Structure formats: C-alpha cells, structure tokens
Amino acid sequence: PQPIQECRDIVIVMDGDLIVRNGGSLTVINGGLKFVEDTTHLYGITVEAGSSFTLQNSEVWTETILINPYIQLTVQVSGTFTADRSTLAFPGTFDALAGSLITFRNGSLVRGTEADVSNIFSTTAEQDNNDDAPGLTFTTSTVYVYASRIESLCESSSGSPCGGREDIRLLGATQFTAVDSFLAIDFCCAPAAPTTHNELNLSGTARAYLYGVTTDAAEN
C-alpha cells in the first residue's frame, strides 16, 4: 500500500514516533506536530526511502511544560522532506541519508525552541545543549534552501562539545544549493574556539552552490 495522508488545520500531539514508510506520503497544512517527550520517552521522525513528508505553513516543535522534559528531537530522512513556509523549532538532529531530497522554501525557518531554557534546565551545560536549532547533516543527498533561514546553530558557552551540531555538514556526494537565504555560519580563523563558531563543512565530493546567501557576520 502507498497511503496518502493529508492533515489540515490541526496540531497533532505526538506521544510517540512518526514514521512515514512503504511509499507513503504525509502532508501537514496550516497546522503542526508537537512532540511530548520526557527523559524516559524519546521520540523522532523517520521518512523512509520512497516516502515523503511535507510541511505547508506548519511547525514542528517539542513541548517544554512537563515533568522531566526532554526537548530534543531526532529526524532521519531517506526519502523526501519539504518545508514550505514552515518551521522546525527544536534542538536535536536532522540527518538526511543517501538518496534523500530535502527542500526548505518560501520563508521556512530552522531554529531552536522559543522556550526560555533557563526555566527548564538548572545547569549551564543542560541549557547550552538545548537552546539551539537541530544539527544538520546531509549525506549523499540533494538539498535546496530557497528564501529561507537556518538559525541558531549550536554554540557552547560552557565549553561542552556540540558533537558536530555546530556545523551544517555536507558529506559524501551531497549537492547543496541555497538561494536568497540566511545560513548561521561565520568566518572564523580561531581554531581554538570551535564551540563558538559555525561552518558550512564539506567533505568527500560534496558541493555547495550559494547565491544571494547571507551569513552571521556578527560572529566573524
């Protein structure tokens, strides 16, 4: 079966994983997904090869008003992911795997939580680990960023490592195209301070094509 599911004008409260598989298609329009997690219930989004997940004028975020909240989210895409006028607002990871197609367009936004993490976590290290956008890793995938913003990449004032979440990482044979967009990367020649700077980091045969892109000049 190849189910096609369209959800309009509703925020779906997710107390579990979201998995799009078997050639299925999920589109969320004028709504969103709110994940409710605690330290013993950790969830994520998986889009398997041949399947697709589309957000149109919608948002994905994690609930913060809980006992023992866990606000990070893992996203893993092997198929197609599209954000159209939509927002990803959570710490965690977004991993695009080989063969995936990723598109952010029309004012879409990748950022951290809107919550004040100092009211949620007691230590500086915990706050540092939860106040950023998801780390973005693209492996042998095709990525388009059109008129959109990638903000709040991981920076650690406590000195704790970001584990790669500080960079937009293009691995393998990834083709990354950004047009008229903002990327929260900066120009840094201070390798002794990697936890406070962000890079567009390419390896393998990855290529990045940037047109009309602005960066975080204040961090240079």
N, C-alpha and C positions, 0 to 999 in steps of 0.2 A: 504493500500500500504506500501511496505518496500523499499523505494528508496535507491539506492546505488550511491553515487556521489563521483567521483574522480577528483581532480583538480591538474594538473601538471604544473610546471614551470611558476607559476603566483603568484603575490602578490595581494590578494583581499583586496580592501579598503572597510572597513566596516563602514558605516554610519547608524548603527542600530544593533539590537541584532542578535546573531547567536543562533538558536535553532535547535537541532537535536532531532526528535521525531518520534513516531509511528514506532519504529523498524528500523528507517533509519540509514544509515552509511555514514559518511563523512570522506574522506581521502585527506589530502593535502600533495603533494610530491614535493620536491625541490622548495618550494615557501613560502607562509606565509599569515598571516592575520594581517592587520594594522587597528586598530580601531581609528576612528576620532571622538573625543568627545569634548564637551565644557561644561561649568558649567550648562547649561540647557538641555543638551542631553547626558545622561549617559547610557552606554550600557553594555552588558555582554554576556557570553557564557553559554548556558544551554544544557546539554546532559541528556535526559530523560531516564527512566528505559527501558531496552531492546534496546537502541540505542547506537551508538558508534561514537567516534571522534578520528581520528588518525592523528598524525603529523609525517612525514618522511622527515628528512633533511629539516626542515622548522622552522619558527619562528612566534610567536605571540607577538605583541608589540602595544603600543599606540603612536599616533602622538603627538609631543610636539610643533611643529611650527604652532600655531593657536592663534586666539584672544580668551582670556579667556580659555586656555586649561584645560582640566580635563584628567589626565593621568592614573587614577586608573581604574581597570577592575575587574568585579566580574565573577567568574567561578563557576558553580554549576553542579556537575556530579552525576546523579543517575544511569547511565548506565556504559559504558566502555570508558576510556580515555587512549590513548597510545601516549607517546612521544618517538620516535626512532631517535636518532641523531638530536634532535630538542631542541628549546629554548623557554622558557616563559620569557619574559623580560618586566615586568610592575609591578607597585605597585598595591595593592588591595587585593583580597581574592580568594583562591581556596578552595572550600568546596566539599568534597566527601561525599555523603549521603549514607544511609543504602543500602547495596546490591551492591554498585558500585565496579568496578575493575579498579585500577589505576596503570599504569606502566610507569616508566622512565627508558630508557635503552640506551646502546651504546653511551655514551658520551653526553647524554641530560643534559640540564642546566636550572635551575630555578634561576633567578637573577632579579635585579632591572633594571630600564631604563638606557640606555647608555648616555642619555642626562645629561647635567650639570644643575641640578635643581635650582642652584643659579641664572641662567639666565632666569628662568621661573617664580619662586615664590619669592616674596620680603621678606617674614618673615622667621625666623628660624623655627618656628613651621610648616609652609607650606612645607618648604624644607625637614624637618625631616619626614613629613608624606608622602613624595612622592619619597624618594630616596632608597626604599627597594624593595626586592622581595615580591611577594604576600604571605600573611599569609596562612599557610597550615593547614587545619582541616579535619581530616578523621574520620567519624562516622560510626561504624559497617561496615567497608569496608575492602577490601583486597588490599594491596599496595605493589608494588615491585619497588625497586630502584637498578638498576644494572649498575655499571660502569658509574655513573652519578654524578652530583653535585647540591646540594641545597645551594645557597649562599645568602648573603646579607639579612638575616632575620632582622626584624625591630629592630632598636636600636634608642633610642630617647635622643639626647644630650640636648634637650630643656626641658626634664622632662615631656613632654606630653605623656600620656599613649598610648601604641600601640594597646590596645584593644584585646590582645591575638595573634596578628600577630607576636609577638616576639618569639613565640614557634612553633615547629611542634607538633600539638595536635592530640593525638590518643584517641578517645572517644569510648564508648560502647564496642563492641566486635571486634574492628579493629585488623587485623593481618598485621603487618608491617615488611617487610623483606628488608634489604639493604645489598648489597654485593659490595665490592671494590668501594666504593663511598665516597664522602665528604658531610658531613652534617654540616652546620654552627651553631653548638651548642657548648657550652663550659661548663666547670665545675666551678661552682660559689658557694661559701658559704657566699655570701654577700646579704642577702635578702633585705637589704635597697636600693639596686641598681638594681631592676628588669628591668628597662628600658634600661640597657646597657648590658644585658646578655640574652642568648638564651638557651632554654631547649628542649629536647625531652620529652614531657609531656604526661604521660599515666594516664587514669582514667578508671573506670569500670573494665571490664575484658580484656582490650586491651593488646596485646603482641607485643614486638619489638624483632626481631632477626637480629643482626648486625654481619657481617662477613667481616673482612678487611676494616672496616669503619674508616675514619679519621675525626677529628673534628677541630674546630677553637681554637687550643691550644694557640694562641696569646691572646685570650680573657679570658683565665683561671684566 
